[in-house]
Amino acid sequence: MNYTENFEGIKLDVQAADIDVSDALQQEIRDVIRRLERHISKVNFVDVYFTDKRDKSTDAKSLGIRFGIPGNDAYASDSGDNWMELLKSVEEKLRRQLMKIDR
């Protein structure tokens, strides 16, 4: 399931090959963007990458988010077994990066 949308003036591109992204997870992605954009003046795009390697016994799921901002983009990823937990972890990593940039 891949989709692109214009979310509050930000191009949001979600790439999730052979994975259904639930409505709740889509909304959580939007909420993450809202929370993170408080830490930076301009966000051009957000790319979200979902990968599920069912053949792996541990950390089968991985999530990466690229925040397209002026200068170097911010990127964070994590792997585990729960999409919502991964989203929270990646959000925290991105928040730390954006706070350093904004100084």
C-alpha positions in Angstrom: 0.0 0.0 0.0 1.7 3.2 -1.2 0.0 6.5 -1.1 0.8 10.2 -1.4 -1.2 13.1 0.1 -0.8 16.8 0.8 -1.0 17.1 4.6 -1.3 20.7 5.7 1.0 21.8 2.9 3.5 19.0 3.4 3.9 16.3 0.8 3.4 13.0 2.7 4.6 9.9 0.8 4.0 6.5 2.5 5.7 3.4 1.0 4.5 0.1 2.4 4.9 -2.7 -0.1 2.6 -5.6 0.7 1.5 -4.0 4.0 -1.9 -2.6 4.8 -1.5 0.6 6.8 -4.6 1.0 9.0 -6.5 4.2 9.3 -5.4 4.5 12.9 -1.8 4.2 11.9 -2.2 6.7 9.1 -3.7 9.2 11.6 -0.8 8.5 14.0 1.6 9.4 11.2 -0.2 12.7 10.7 -0.1 13.4 14.5 3.7 12.7 14.6 4.2 15.2 11.8 2.2 17.8 13.7 4.2 17.3 16.8 7.6 17.3 15.0 6.9 20.3 12.9 6.8 22.4 16.1 10.6 21.9 16.3 11.5 23.2 12.8 10.4 26.3 10.8 9.9 24.6 7.4 9.0 21.0 6.4 8.9 20.4 2.6 8.1 16.7 2.6 7.8 13.6 4.8 8.6 10.1 3.5 7.6 7.1 5.6 8.9 3.6 4.8 7.3 0.4 6.2 9.0 -2.9 5.7 7.8 -6.3 7.0 10.1 -9.3 6.7 7.9 -12.0 8.0 10.7 -14.6 7.5 12.7 -13.1 10.3 11.8 -14.3 13.8 12.7 -11.1 15.7 12.4 -7.5 14.7 10.6 -8.4 11.6 9.1 -4.9 11.1 11.1 -1.8 10.3 10.0 1.8 10.0 11.9 4.8 8.6 10.9 8.4 8.3 12.7 11.1 6.3 11.8 14.7 7.2 12.6 16.9 4.2 13.8 20.2 5.7 16.0 23.0 4.4 19.6 21.8 4.6 20.2 18.2 5.5 17.1 16.0 5.8 16.4 14.4 9.2 16.1 10.6 9.0 15.4 8.0 11.7 14.5 4.3 11.7 13.9 1.5 14.0 12.8 -2.2 13.9 10.7 -4.3 16.2 7.4 -6.1 16.3 4.8 -3.3 16.8 4.1 -0.5 14.3 2.8 2.0 16.9 5.9 1.4 19.2 8.2 1.8 16.2 6.4 5.1 15.3 6.9 6.5 18.8 10.6 5.5 18.8 11.3 7.0 15.4 9.4 10.2 16.4 11.6 10.6 19.5 14.8 10.1 17.4 13.6 12.7 14.9 12.6 15.1 17.7 16.1 15.0 19.1 17.6 15.7 15.6 15.3 18.5 14.9 15.9 20.2 18.2 19.7 20.2 17.5 19.1 21.7 14.1 16.7 24.4 15.4 19.3 25.9 17.8 
